[in-house]
């Protein structure tokens, strides 16, 4: 390099291209080492990112895996670095500190779920030191498997990790008791729902297809076809909700296996948040009534399509206040030998609709069950027309 003897020496700032000092260039220089360290720690092969975003799963699942790779999932240990006096132990096992690795892999609860899904989680614990390393291995160490098997296996791991995290949040924020077997069944059913024509439509499923109640959502279903079912008792459910007072009247009308009207149960409740909450409450009340009657085969019919869909994991927009009652409904459904939940239009559910309105009006709470049709008809006339004495 030749130096010009004619030019005057000047001071140049090397971190900037033009040699002029700026605050930005100084900041970049000071943080250069930290950025390089973070790039080394968070280095994920480009092939992994491409494979992740190409997975045929709902975006919320892929986004959660992205957060895991970036190590930005808000665990208690992570939060304790910026928040003082935060408890760091795992709320589920109460034995170790809650890191992401612990929640998804090493916690006794997580290991039980993975084992129920036939995942060799003990080998993963031995071979991987972090969640990022574990996830990266999903997309690299499967060369000997067929493409369909690989995708199914990745789907299982991705959805399983996401649901384990969601269940952890329910445990922490809603004081939910976790059951590894139920969660494994939920993961399996969720995978099936994602591969169905209604792919991506559900957030919460609690039961496997082996125990899943049959759901019918055909609004043109014939009432007589339902009543002609010879193997189940039929329970028509409806509610009447007043959004000004938040009062709710509910009714469950029961028909026997021969299609004969044999009973009804009515109840009133105050402080219900919305009509759908009242309908779900009526379905739950009907299931409890059926369980108290020691029934094995049941068919519940409702004219609230969104409620039926939410129980069948088809509806996305479910208020968080309603999620617990949905879980209770699903857990009760699988206790029957056969259970079926159908949606019908309002005109096929007119009797339950009329009774529920009378119940809300008169704030009634009563259960009537009898094989004496004339006696029941008299009770109905008195209920629907208060002027009859």
TISEMAR-776456 format. One record per residue (C-alpha): residue in one letter; x, y, z; residue number from 0. Coordinates in nm, 2 decimals. Each point is the difference from the previous one (the first is absolute). Example, Ala and Ser with C-alpha at 12.3 -4.5 7.8 and 13.67 -1.06 7.14 Angstrom:
REM TISEMAR-776456
a,1.23,-0.45,0.78,0
s,0.14,0.34,-0.07,1
This chain:
REM TISEMAR-776456
x,0.00,0.00,0.00,0
x,0.13,0.34,-0.09,1
x,-0.06,0.30,0.22,2
x,-0.06,0.34,-0.14,3
x,0.25,0.25,0.12,4
x,-0.22,0.29,-0.12,5
x,-0.30,-0.08,0.21,6
x,-0.04,0.08,0.37,7
x,-0.05,-0.28,0.25,8
x,-0.35,-0.03,0.13,9
x,-0.17,-0.22,0.27,10
x,-0.23,-0.27,-0.14,11
x,-0.25,-0.21,0.19,12
x,0.06,-0.36,-0.12,13
x,-0.33,-0.16,0.10,14
x,-0.18,0.22,-0.26,15
x,0.05,-0.03,-0.37,16
x,0.04,0.37,-0.06,17
x,0.23,0.05,0.30,18
x,-0.24,0.24,0.17,19
x,-0.10,-0.08,0.36,20
x,-0.37,-0.07,0.07,21
x,-0.18,-0.12,0.31,22
x,-0.15,-0.29,-0.21,23
x,0.35,-0.12,-0.11,24
x,0.12,0.02,0.36,25
x,-0.29,-0.20,0.13,26
x,0.05,-0.26,-0.27,27
x,0.36,-0.03,0.10,28
x,-0.07,-0.04,0.37,29
x,-0.27,-0.27,-0.06,30
x,0.19,-0.18,-0.27,31
x,0.14,-0.27,0.22,32
x,-0.35,-0.06,0.16,33
x,-0.17,-0.03,-0.34,34
x,0.26,-0.25,-0.12,35
x,-0.05,-0.21,0.32,36
x,-0.38,0.01,-0.04,37
x,0.04,-0.10,-0.37,38
x,0.21,-0.30,0.11,39
x,-0.24,-0.10,0.28,40
x,-0.32,0.04,-0.21,41
x,0.14,-0.14,-0.32,42
x,-0.26,-0.21,-0.17,43
x,0.06,-0.15,-0.34,44
x,-0.20,0.17,-0.28,45
x,-0.13,-0.34,-0.10,46
x,-0.17,-0.04,0.33,47
x,-0.18,0.33,-0.03,48
x,-0.12,-0.08,-0.35,49
x,-0.12,-0.35,0.11,50
x,-0.18,0.15,0.30,51
x,-0.20,0.26,-0.19,52
x,-0.09,-0.26,-0.27,53
x,-0.16,-0.23,0.26,54
x,-0.38,-0.04,-0.06,55
x,-0.10,0.10,0.35,56
x,-0.18,0.31,0.14,57
x,0.22,0.31,0.02,58
x,-0.04,0.02,0.38,59
x,0.17,-0.34,0.03,60
x,0.29,0.10,-0.23,61
x,0.03,0.33,0.18,62
x,0.04,-0.17,0.33,63
x,0.28,-0.22,-0.14,64
x,0.16,0.32,-0.14,65
x,-0.01,0.15,0.35,66
x,0.16,-0.32,0.14,67
x,0.29,0.03,-0.25,68
x,0.04,0.37,0.09,69
x,-0.02,-0.09,0.37,70
x,-0.26,0.27,0.07,71
x,-0.27,-0.21,0.16,72
x,-0.08,0.17,0.34,73
x,0.10,-0.27,0.25,74
x,0.04,0.08,0.37,75
x,0.38,-0.02,-0.01,76
x,0.01,0.23,-0.30,77
x,-0.23,0.25,0.17,78
x,0.20,-0.01,0.32,79
x,0.29,0.17,-0.18,80
x,-0.20,0.32,-0.03,81
x,-0.26,-0.04,0.27,82
x,0.09,-0.02,0.37,83
x,-0.16,-0.23,0.25,84
x,-0.15,-0.23,-0.26,85
x,-0.03,-0.37,0.09,86
x,0.20,-0.21,-0.25,87
x,-0.11,-0.35,0.09,88
x,-0.21,-0.21,-0.24,89
x,-0.37,0.03,0.09,90
x,-0.07,-0.35,-0.14,91
x,0.26,-0.22,0.17,92
x,0.12,0.25,0.26,93
x,0.34,-0.16,0.00,94
x,0.23,0.19,-0.24,95
x,0.03,0.35,-0.14,96
x,-0.23,0.08,-0.28,97
x,0.21,0.04,-0.32,98
x,-0.13,-0.07,-0.35,99
x,0.21,-0.32,-0.01,100
x,-0.16,-0.11,0.32,101
x,-0.36,0.08,-0.10,102
x,0.01,-0.17,-0.34,103
x,0.25,-0.28,0.06,104
x,0.13,-0.09,0.35,105
x,-0.30,0.07,0.22,106
x,-0.15,-0.33,0.13,107
x,-0.34,0.11,-0.15,108
x,0.14,0.08,-0.34,109
x,0.19,-0.33,-0.01,110
x,-0.32,-0.19,0.09,111
x,-0.18,0.17,-0.29,112
x,0.28,-0.08,-0.25,113
x,0.01,-0.36,0.11,114
x,-0.37,-0.04,-0.05,115
x,0.06,0.13,-0.35,116
x,0.28,-0.26,-0.06,117
x,0.27,0.27,-0.02,118
x,0.34,-0.10,0.14,119
x,0.04,0.31,0.21,120
x,0.27,-0.16,0.22,121
x,0.22,-0.02,-0.31,122
x,-0.07,0.36,-0.08,123
x,0.10,0.11,0.36,124
x,0.33,-0.19,-0.04,125
x,0.09,0.13,-0.35,126
x,-0.13,0.36,0.02,127
x,0.11,0.28,0.24,128
x,-0.26,0.26,-0.10,129
x,-0.34,0.03,-0.15,130
x,0.15,0.16,-0.31,131
x,0.23,-0.29,-0.05,132
x,-0.29,-0.24,0.04,133
x,-0.22,0.18,-0.26,134
x,0.29,0.03,-0.25,135
x,0.04,-0.38,0.03,136
x,-0.36,-0.04,-0.12,137
x,0.10,0.14,-0.34,138
x,0.34,-0.16,-0.04,139
x,0.02,-0.36,0.14,140
x,-0.28,-0.16,-0.20,141
x,0.16,-0.09,-0.33,142
x,-0.09,-0.37,0.02,143
x,-0.37,0.05,0.04,144
x,-0.27,0.05,-0.27,145
x,-0.12,0.35,-0.05,146
x,-0.36,-0.07,0.13,147
x,0.14,-0.16,0.32,148
x,0.24,0.29,0.05,149
x,-0.28,0.26,-0.04,150
x,-0.23,-0.19,0.24,151
x,0.28,-0.04,0.25,152
x,0.09,0.38,-0.02,153
x,-0.37,0.09,0.03,154
x,-0.03,-0.21,0.31,155
x,0.30,0.16,0.16,156
x,-0.10,0.35,-0.09,157
x,-0.36,-0.03,0.10,158
x,0.10,-0.19,0.31,159
x,0.24,0.27,0.11,160
x,-0.26,0.27,-0.06,161
x,-0.28,-0.18,0.20,162
x,0.24,-0.08,0.29,163
x,0.07,0.37,0.02,164
x,-0.37,0.09,-0.02,165
x,-0.08,-0.25,0.28,166
x,0.28,0.15,0.21,167
x,-0.16,0.34,-0.04,168
x,-0.34,-0.14,0.10,169
x,0.17,-0.16,0.31,170
x,0.16,0.33,0.10,171
x,-0.28,0.25,-0.08,172
x,-0.31,-0.21,0.05,173
x,0.12,-0.25,0.26,174
x,-0.08,-0.29,-0.23,175
x,0.10,-0.35,0.10,176
x,0.19,-0.17,-0.28,177
x,-0.04,-0.36,-0.11,178
x,0.27,-0.13,-0.24,179
x,-0.23,-0.26,-0.15,180
x,-0.27,0.26,-0.08,181
x,0.26,0.24,-0.15,182
x,0.15,-0.28,-0.22,183
x,-0.36,-0.07,-0.12,184
x,-0.05,0.37,-0.07,185
x,0.32,0.02,-0.20,186
x,-0.11,-0.30,-0.21,187
x,-0.34,0.14,-0.07,188
x,0.15,0.34,-0.08,189
x,0.22,-0.16,-0.26,190
x,-0.30,-0.17,-0.16,191
x,-0.20,0.32,-0.01,192
x,0.29,0.18,-0.18,193
x,0.01,-0.27,-0.26,194
x,-0.38,0.02,-0.06,195
x,-0.18,0.23,-0.24,196
x,-0.06,0.24,0.29,197
x,0.38,0.02,0.05,198
x,0.12,0.26,0.24,199
x,-0.34,0.08,0.14,200
x,0.06,-0.10,0.36,201
x,0.20,0.10,0.30,202
x,-0.12,-0.23,0.26,203
x,-0.08,-0.37,-0.02,204
x,0.00,-0.23,0.30,205
x,-0.09,-0.35,-0.14,206
x,0.13,-0.25,-0.25,207
x,-0.19,-0.13,-0.29,208
x,-0.05,-0.33,0.17,209
x,-0.21,0.18,0.27,210
x,-0.12,0.30,-0.20,211
x,-0.37,0.05,0.01,212
x,-0.17,0.01,-0.34,213
x,-0.09,0.35,-0.10,214
x,-0.27,0.08,-0.26,215
x,-0.02,0.36,-0.13,216
x,-0.26,-0.04,-0.27,217
x,-0.27,0.26,0.05,218
x,-0.23,-0.19,-0.23,219
x,0.00,-0.31,0.22,220
x,-0.35,-0.15,0.03,221
x,-0.15,0.01,0.35,222
x,-0.17,-0.33,-0.06,223
x,0.34,-0.17,-0.09,224
x,0.13,0.11,0.34,225
x,-0.31,-0.13,0.19,226
x,0.01,-0.33,-0.19,227
x,0.35,-0.08,0.14,228
x,-0.07,-0.32,0.20,229
x,0.32,-0.02,0.19,230
x,0.03,0.34,0.17,231
x,-0.19,0.24,0.22,232
x,-0.04,0.34,-0.17,233
x,0.05,0.32,0.20,234
x,-0.10,0.33,-0.17,235
x,0.17,0.29,0.16,236
x,-0.07,0.37,-0.03,237
x,0.04,0.33,0.20,238
x,-0.17,0.34,0.00,239
x,0.24,0.28,0.08,240
x,-0.08,0.36,0.09,241
x,0.30,0.22,-0.07,242
x,-0.15,0.29,0.20,243
x,-0.02,-0.19,0.33,244
x,0.24,-0.29,-0.08,245
x,-0.27,-0.24,0.11,246
x,-0.01,-0.34,-0.17,247
x,-0.27,-0.26,-0.01,248
x,0.10,-0.35,-0.11,249
x,-0.19,-0.31,-0.09,250
x,0.08,-0.36,-0.08,251
x,-0.28,-0.21,-0.17,252
x,0.05,-0.37,0.01,253
x,-0.14,-0.26,-0.24,254
x,0.05,-0.38,0.06,255
x,0.13,-0.26,-0.25,256
x,-0.34,-0.03,-0.15,257
x,-0.02,0.37,-0.07,258
x,-0.26,0.07,0.27,259
x,0.02,0.32,0.21,260
x,0.08,-0.12,0.36,261
x,0.14,0.30,0.19,262
x,0.15,0.34,0.02,263
x,0.23,0.19,0.23,264
x,0.00,0.38,0.03,265
x,0.22,0.24,0.19,266
x,0.06,0.37,0.04,267
x,0.33,0.18,0.04,268
x,0.11,0.36,0.05,269
x,0.32,0.17,-0.10,270
x,0.06,-0.20,-0.32,271
x,0.25,0.18,-0.22,272
x,-0.17,-0.07,-0.34,273
x,-0.24,-0.23,-0.17,274
x,0.26,-0.25,-0.11,275
x,0.12,-0.04,0.36,276
x,-0.35,-0.07,0.10,277
x,-0.04,-0.27,-0.27,278
x,0.33,-0.17,0.10,279
x,-0.12,0.01,0.36,280
x,-0.32,-0.17,-0.11,281
x,0.19,-0.27,-0.19,282
x,0.22,-0.06,0.31,283
x,-0.31,-0.02,0.22,284
x,-0.16,-0.25,-0.24,285
x,0.31,-0.22,0.01,286
x,0.00,0.00,0.38,287
x,-0.37,-0.09,0.00,288
x,0.07,-0.28,-0.24,289
x,0.29,-0.12,0.21,290
x,-0.22,0.00,0.31,291
x,-0.24,-0.22,-0.19,292
x,0.28,-0.25,-0.07,293
x,-0.06,0.02,-0.37,294
x,0.25,-0.16,-0.25,295
x,-0.12,0.13,-0.34,296
x,-0.10,0.36,-0.04,297
x,-0.08,0.25,-0.28,298
x,0.00,0.37,0.08,299
x,-0.16,0.24,-0.24,300
x,0.05,0.38,0.00,301
x,-0.10,0.28,-0.23,302
x,0.31,0.20,0.09,303
x,0.24,-0.07,-0.29,304
x,0.30,0.19,0.15,305
x,-0.03,-0.20,0.32,306
x,-0.01,-0.33,-0.18,307
x,0.30,0.11,-0.21,308
x,0.20,0.11,0.30,309
x,-0.05,-0.33,0.18,310
x,0.10,-0.17,-0.33,311
x,0.31,0.23,-0.03,312
x,-0.13,0.16,-0.32,313
x,-0.05,0.35,0.14,314
x,0.30,0.23,0.05,315
x,-0.17,0.29,0.19,316
x,-0.06,-0.14,0.34,317
x,0.02,0.24,0.29,318
x,0.25,-0.11,0.26,319
x,-0.27,0.00,0.27,320
x,-0.17,-0.28,-0.19,321
x,0.29,-0.23,-0.05,322
x,-0.01,-0.17,0.34,323
x,-0.37,-0.09,-0.05,324
x,0.08,-0.14,-0.34,325
x,0.27,-0.22,0.15,326
x,-0.24,-0.12,0.26,327
x,-0.25,-0.09,-0.27,328
x,0.26,-0.20,-0.20,329
x,0.12,-0.18,0.31,330
x,-0.36,-0.11,0.08,331
x,-0.08,-0.10,-0.36,332
x,0.28,-0.26,-0.01,333
x,-0.14,-0.17,0.32,334
x,-0.30,-0.13,-0.20,335
x,0.02,-0.31,-0.21,336
x,-0.15,0.19,-0.29,337
x,-0.06,0.37,-0.02,338
x,-0.12,0.22,-0.29,339
x,-0.04,0.38,-0.03,340
x,-0.20,0.14,-0.28,341
x,-0.10,0.35,-0.12,342
x,-0.35,0.06,-0.13,343
x,-0.18,0.32,-0.11,344
x,-0.22,0.18,0.25,345
x,-0.33,-0.12,-0.15,346
x,0.11,-0.36,0.09,347
x,0.05,0.10,0.36,348
x,-0.31,0.20,0.06,349
x,-0.12,-0.18,0.32,350
x,0.33,0.05,0.19,351
x,0.01,0.36,-0.13,352
x,-0.35,0.07,0.13,353
x,0.07,-0.15,0.34,354
x,0.33,0.18,0.04,355
x,-0.17,0.34,-0.06,356
x,-0.26,-0.09,0.26,357
x,0.27,-0.10,0.25,358
x,0.18,0.33,-0.05,359
x,-0.32,0.19,0.04,360
x,-0.11,-0.18,0.32,361
x,0.35,-0.08,0.14,362
x,-0.08,-0.37,0.04,363
x,0.21,-0.29,0.11,364
x,-0.16,-0.34,-0.03,365
x,0.05,-0.35,-0.14,366
x,-0.29,-0.21,-0.13,367
x,0.04,-0.36,-0.13,368
x,-0.29,-0.23,-0.06,369
x,-0.12,-0.26,-0.25,370
x,-0.36,0.13,0.06,371
x,-0.03,0.22,-0.31,372
x,-0.33,0.16,0.11,373
x,0.16,0.11,0.33,374
x,0.29,0.16,-0.18,375
x,-0.22,0.17,-0.25,376
x,-0.20,0.16,0.28,377
x,0.32,0.12,0.16,378
x,0.11,0.15,-0.33,379
x,-0.33,0.18,-0.05,380
x,0.02,0.15,0.35,381
x,0.37,0.10,-0.06,382
x,-0.06,0.16,-0.34,383
x,-0.32,0.17,0.09,384
x,0.01,0.15,0.36,385
x,-0.37,0.08,-0.02,386
x,-0.08,-0.37,0.01,387
x,-0.07,-0.12,0.36,388
